[in-house]
Amino acid sequence: MSATGLRTPKGVSLTFPSSAAPRLAAAPDLGADLDHVLALTSLEPVWRLPADAYRAEAARQQYRPEWTWAACGPDGQVLARALWWGQSDSEHPLALDCLAVIDDVPAAERAPLAAALLQAGHHAVREAGADAPPLYNLMRLPGGWRDDPAHAAAVAWRQDAARRAGLSVEVERLQFEWTPETPLPAAPERLLFSPEPDDEAFLAAMRRVAEGTLDAHTRESEAANGPEATARESLQFYLDRPGKREWWRLAHTPDGTLAGLAIPSATPYARNVGYLGVVPELRGRGYVSEILAAITRFHAADGAERITATTDLGNHPMAAAFARAGYRDTEVRLIFSAPVD
């Protein structure tokens, strides 16, 4: 099977009930008009990226033709597409934003078709030098998606496809946002916040607040690579985000005891809470609310019209802190990733 000279990547298994297997390739190699790839439609309730939004972000190099993959039938019809996203300066895509299959593809064939498309895209990313395949961010699900048969069915084949393609780690996350219509949380009264130019000080604080964390990725990474490597990964992650390093603060009690850290951040779309945490011995005293208040007030003072945040579904203390600070629960996200090596 080939598409304009593209061979099925080694290690990509293609088994379809239909007699004719589709052609898989990035849009420039497939010979398919990008307009046709972006015009794919479906009646499924899962969010799909609009074509105009793709083009607007492609102008900023956040979507790129080589990160835009499609599966076409023998007649050239676009059957499925996978749209990977990255920052404007990203060498490799960071996340799969949109995975869709047309309604004409039988339900039993959607997962294997989508999985083959993901495997081909992952192979290309690896060939380009990436250490791991990008995660798959299944966005904008309603809170009760499991109770709606249409949502549940749309999620099910995507879960199956992600697992078949090696993204076997699944985490459900809650997305929150704060807007200026909501009153600001009260200013911190018990903690003092100070800048710290030494990254090693933040690295040490990250190791401390990660002890006993409820964050699934941190636990998995620590189990595989240890606390030091996990903290360094987190540090580098936030250094690479659009937020500024000079925003970062360490939090201390009045007697100078380290209480935690506040790393306000940003995405290409909005200000973001980023990273915060409290050291284990001081948890349960409400300090997380003070740190969150400090981050929220910082962004608001800088004119932020929207502040976003996420936390794992099982992290009930953090979700409660967001609610107390006036953050609104806006959506559920399912994050699929490859196991940490």
C-alpha positions as CSV (number, residue, x, y, z in Angstrom):
1,M,0.0,0.0,0.0
2,S,1.4,3.4,-0.9
3,A,0.4,7.0,-1.3
4,T,2.4,9.0,-3.8
5,G,5.4,6.9,-3.0
6,L,4.9,6.7,0.8
7,R,5.2,3.2,2.0
8,T,3.5,1.9,5.1
9,P,6.0,2.5,7.9
10,K,7.8,-0.5,9.4
11,G,5.9,-1.7,12.5
12,V,2.6,-0.2,11.4
13,S,0.0,-3.0,11.2
14,L,-2.9,-2.4,8.8
15,T,-5.8,-4.8,9.1
16,F,-9.2,-3.7,7.9
17,P,-12.4,-5.6,7.3
18,S,-12.9,-3.7,4.1
19,S,-11.4,-5.1,0.9
20,A,-9.4,-2.0,0.1
21,A,-7.1,-0.5,2.7
22,P,-6.8,3.3,2.8
23,R,-3.7,5.3,1.9
24,L,-2.1,7.1,4.9
25,A,0.2,10.1,4.7
26,A,0.8,13.7,5.8
27,A,-1.3,16.0,3.7
28,P,1.6,17.2,1.4
29,D,2.6,13.6,0.6
30,L,-1.0,12.3,0.2
31,G,-1.8,14.4,-2.9
32,A,-5.0,15.3,-1.2
33,D,-6.1,18.9,-1.3
34,L,-5.8,20.4,2.2
35,D,-9.2,21.9,1.8
36,H,-10.7,18.5,1.4
37,V,-8.8,17.2,4.5
38,L,-10.1,20.2,6.6
39,A,-13.7,19.8,5.2
40,L,-14.1,16.3,6.8
41,T,-17.4,16.3,8.7
42,S,-19.2,14.0,11.1
43,L,-22.4,14.0,13.2
44,E,-20.5,12.8,16.3
45,P,-20.7,15.2,19.2
46,V,-17.0,15.3,19.9
47,W,-15.3,18.6,19.1
48,R,-13.6,19.0,15.7
49,L,-11.2,21.8,14.8
50,P,-12.9,24.3,12.3
51,A,-11.1,24.9,9.1
52,D,-10.8,28.6,9.7
53,A,-9.2,28.0,13.1
54,Y,-6.7,25.6,11.6
55,R,-5.7,28.1,9.0
56,A,-5.4,30.9,11.5
57,E,-3.1,28.8,13.7
58,A,-1.2,27.4,10.8
59,A,-0.2,31.0,9.9
60,R,1.5,31.0,13.3
61,Q,3.1,27.6,12.7
62,Q,1.0,25.9,15.4
63,Y,-0.5,23.5,12.8
64,R,1.7,22.4,9.9
65,P,1.1,20.4,6.7
66,E,3.6,17.8,7.8
67,W,1.7,17.4,11.1
68,T,-1.6,17.0,9.3
69,W,-2.3,13.4,8.4
70,A,-5.2,11.9,6.5
71,A,-6.4,8.5,5.3
72,C,-8.0,8.3,1.9
73,G,-10.0,5.6,0.2
74,P,-9.2,4.2,-3.3
75,D,-11.4,6.9,-4.8
76,G,-9.5,9.7,-3.1
77,Q,-12.2,10.4,-0.5
78,V,-10.8,11.6,2.8
79,L,-11.9,9.0,5.4
80,A,-10.1,10.2,8.5
81,R,-7.7,12.9,9.6
82,A,-5.4,13.5,12.5
83,L,-4.3,17.1,13.3
84,W,-1.2,17.5,15.5
85,W,-0.4,20.8,17.2
86,G,2.7,22.5,18.6
87,Q,4.0,25.9,19.6
88,S,5.3,28.2,16.9
89,D,8.9,27.3,17.8
90,S,8.3,23.6,18.4
91,E,10.6,21.2,16.5
92,H,8.1,18.4,16.9
93,P,4.3,18.4,17.5
94,L,3.3,18.4,21.2
95,A,-0.2,17.0,21.0
96,L,-2.8,15.4,18.8
97,D,-5.6,17.9,18.9
98,C,-8.2,16.4,16.6
99,L,-8.9,12.9,15.4
100,A,-12.0,12.3,13.3
101,V,-13.4,9.7,10.9
102,I,-16.3,10.3,8.6
103,D,-19.7,8.7,9.5
104,D,-19.7,6.4,6.4
105,V,-16.9,4.3,7.9
106,P,-18.5,1.4,9.8
107,A,-18.2,1.6,13.6
108,A,-16.1,-1.6,13.7
109,E,-13.6,-0.1,11.3
110,R,-13.1,3.3,13.0
111,A,-10.6,2.3,15.7
112,P,-8.3,0.3,13.4
113,L,-8.4,3.0,10.7
114,A,-7.6,5.8,13.3
115,A,-4.9,3.6,15.0
116,A,-3.1,3.1,11.7
117,L,-3.2,6.8,11.0
118,L,-1.8,7.5,14.5
119,Q,0.9,4.9,14.1
120,A,2.0,6.4,10.8
121,G,2.1,9.9,12.3
122,H,4.0,8.6,15.3
123,H,6.5,6.9,13.1
124,A,7.2,10.1,11.2
125,V,7.7,12.0,14.5
126,R,10.1,9.4,15.7
127,E,12.0,9.5,12.4
128,A,12.2,13.3,12.8
129,G,14.0,12.8,16.1
130,A,11.3,13.0,18.8
131,D,11.9,10.9,21.9
132,A,8.2,9.8,22.3
133,P,5.0,10.1,20.4
134,P,2.9,13.2,21.2
135,L,0.1,12.8,23.6
136,Y,-3.6,12.8,22.4
137,N,-5.7,15.5,24.0
138,L,-9.4,14.6,23.6
139,M,-10.9,18.0,24.5
140,R,-14.2,19.7,25.3
141,L,-16.1,16.7,26.7
142,P,-19.1,17.6,28.9
143,G,-19.0,16.5,32.5
144,G,-21.6,13.8,32.1
145,W,-20.2,12.4,28.8
146,R,-20.4,8.8,30.0
147,D,-24.2,9.1,30.5
148,D,-24.8,10.3,26.9
149,P,-24.7,7.3,24.4
150,A,-23.5,9.5,21.5
151,H,-20.6,10.9,23.5
152,A,-19.7,7.5,25.0
153,A,-19.6,5.9,21.6
154,A,-17.5,8.6,20.1
155,V,-15.0,8.4,23.0
156,A,-14.9,4.6,22.9
157,W,-13.4,4.1,19.4
158,R,-11.0,7.0,20.1
159,Q,-9.9,5.3,23.3
160,D,-9.4,2.0,21.4
161,A,-7.5,3.7,18.6
162,A,-5.2,5.5,21.1
163,R,-4.4,2.2,22.9
164,R,-3.7,0.4,19.6
165,A,-1.3,3.1,18.7
166,G,0.7,2.8,21.9
167,L,-1.0,5.7,23.9
168,S,-2.0,3.3,26.6
169,V,-1.9,5.7,29.6
170,E,-5.2,7.5,30.1
171,V,-5.8,10.4,32.5
172,E,-9.1,12.3,32.9
173,R,-8.6,16.0,33.6
174,L,-10.9,18.8,34.6
175,Q,-10.5,22.2,32.8
176,F,-11.1,25.3,34.8
177,E,-11.1,29.0,33.9
178,W,-11.3,32.4,35.8
179,T,-12.6,35.5,34.1
180,P,-12.8,39.1,35.4
181,E,-16.5,38.8,35.9
182,T,-15.7,36.7,39.0
183,P,-14.4,38.5,42.1
184,L,-10.7,38.0,42.8
185,P,-9.8,35.7,45.7
186,A,-8.6,37.4,48.8
187,A,-4.9,38.4,48.9
188,P,-2.6,36.0,50.8
189,E,-2.2,36.9,54.4
190,R,-0.1,34.0,55.8
191,L,2.5,33.4,53.1
192,L,5.3,35.6,51.7
193,F,6.2,35.3,48.0
194,S,9.6,36.1,46.7
195,P,11.4,35.7,43.3
196,E,14.4,33.4,43.0
197,P,16.8,33.6,40.1
198,D,18.4,30.2,40.8
199,D,16.6,27.4,38.9
200,E,18.1,24.9,41.4
201,A,16.0,26.4,44.2
202,F,12.9,25.8,42.2
203,L,14.1,22.4,41.3
204,A,14.4,21.6,45.0
205,A,11.0,23.0,45.7
206,M,9.5,20.9,42.9
207,R,10.9,17.8,44.4
208,R,9.4,18.6,47.8
209,V,5.9,19.5,46.6
210,A,5.8,16.3,44.4
211,E,6.1,14.1,47.5
212,G,2.7,12.4,47.9
213,T,1.3,14.2,44.8
214,L,-2.1,13.2,43.4
215,D,-1.0,14.1,39.9
216,A,-1.0,10.9,37.8
217,H,1.8,11.9,35.3
218,T,4.2,12.9,38.1
219,R,3.6,9.6,40.0
220,E,4.2,7.7,36.8
221,S,7.3,9.6,35.9
222,E,8.8,9.3,39.4
223,A,8.1,5.5,39.4
224,A,10.0,5.2,36.1
225,N,12.7,7.8,36.3
226,G,12.9,9.0,39.9
227,P,12.1,12.3,41.6
228,E,15.1,14.2,40.3
229,A,14.5,13.5,36.6
230,T,10.8,14.2,37.0
231,A,11.5,17.6,38.7
232,R,13.9,18.5,35.9
233,E,11.3,17.5,33.3
234,S,8.8,19.8,35.0
235,L,11.2,22.6,35.3
236,Q,12.1,22.5,31.6
237,F,8.5,22.2,30.6
238,Y,7.6,25.5,32.2
239,L,10.8,27.2,31.0
240,D,9.7,26.3,27.5
241,R,6.1,27.7,27.9
242,P,5.1,31.2,26.8
243,G,5.1,32.4,30.4
244,K,8.0,34.4,31.7
245,R,10.6,33.1,34.1
246,E,10.5,36.3,36.2
247,W,6.9,35.5,37.1
248,W,8.0,32.6,39.3
249,R,7.8,32.8,43.1
250,L,8.7,30.7,46.1
251,A,6.3,30.8,49.0
252,H,7.5,30.9,52.6
253,T,5.9,31.2,56.0
254,P,6.8,34.4,58.0
255,D,9.6,32.5,59.8
256,G,11.3,31.6,56.5
257,T,10.0,28.0,56.2
258,L,9.5,26.9,52.6
259,A,5.7,26.4,52.1
260,G,5.5,25.8,48.4
261,L,5.9,27.4,45.0
262,A,3.9,29.4,42.5
263,I,4.7,29.3,38.8
264,P,2.2,31.4,36.8
265,S,2.4,30.4,33.2
266,A,0.7,31.0,29.8
267,T,-0.5,29.1,26.7
268,P,-0.6,30.5,23.2
269,Y,-4.3,31.3,24.0
270,A,-4.5,32.5,27.5
271,R,-2.8,33.0,30.9
272,N,-2.5,29.8,32.8
273,V,-2.2,28.9,36.5
274,G,0.8,26.7,35.6
275,Y,2.4,24.9,38.5
276,L,1.8,25.2,42.2
277,G,2.2,23.0,45.2
278,V,2.6,22.9,49.0
279,V,5.3,20.9,50.8
280,P,3.9,17.7,52.5
281,E,4.3,18.8,56.1
282,L,2.3,22.0,55.6
283,R,-0.7,20.5,53.7
284,G,-4.2,20.8,55.1
285,R,-3.7,24.4,56.3
286,G,-5.2,26.2,53.4
287,Y,-1.9,27.3,51.9
288,V,-2.8,26.0,48.5
289,S,-5.6,28.5,48.3
290,E,-3.2,31.3,49.2
291,I,-0.8,30.2,46.4
292,L,-3.6,30.0,43.9
293,A,-4.8,33.4,45.0
294,A,-1.4,34.8,44.4
295,I,-1.2,33.4,40.9
296,T,-4.7,34.5,40.0
297,R,-4.2,38.1,41.4
298,F,-0.9,38.3,39.5
299,H,-2.4,37.5,36.2
300,A,-5.5,39.7,36.8
301,A,-3.3,42.6,37.7
302,D,-1.5,42.1,34.4
303,G,-4.8,42.4,32.5
304,A,-5.6,38.8,31.9
305,E,-9.1,38.4,30.5
306,R,-9.0,34.6,31.0
307,I,-6.9,32.3,33.2
308,T,-7.1,28.6,32.5
309,A,-6.1,25.6,34.7
310,T,-6.4,21.9,34.7
311,T,-6.2,19.1,37.4
312,D,-6.7,15.4,37.4
313,L,-10.2,14.2,38.0
314,G,-9.0,12.4,41.2
315,N,-7.3,15.4,42.6
316,H,-10.2,16.5,44.7
317,P,-8.3,19.0,47.0
318,M,-7.1,21.0,43.9
319,A,-10.5,21.0,42.3
320,A,-12.0,22.3,45.5
321,A,-9.3,25.0,45.7
322,F,-10.2,26.1,42.2
323,A,-13.9,26.3,43.1
324,R,-13.2,28.4,46.2
325,A,-11.1,30.8,44.1
326,G,-13.9,31.4,41.7
327,Y,-12.7,29.2,38.9
328,R,-15.5,27.6,36.7
329,D,-15.3,24.0,35.6
330,T,-15.7,24.2,31.8
331,E,-14.9,20.8,30.3
332,V,-13.4,17.4,30.7
333,R,-10.3,16.2,28.8
334,L,-9.0,12.7,28.3
335,I,-5.2,12.7,27.9
336,F,-3.7,9.6,26.2
337,S,0.0,9.1,26.3
338,A,2.7,6.5,25.8
339,P,4.0,4.9,29.0
340,V,7.0,6.7,30.5
341,D,10.2,4.9,29.4
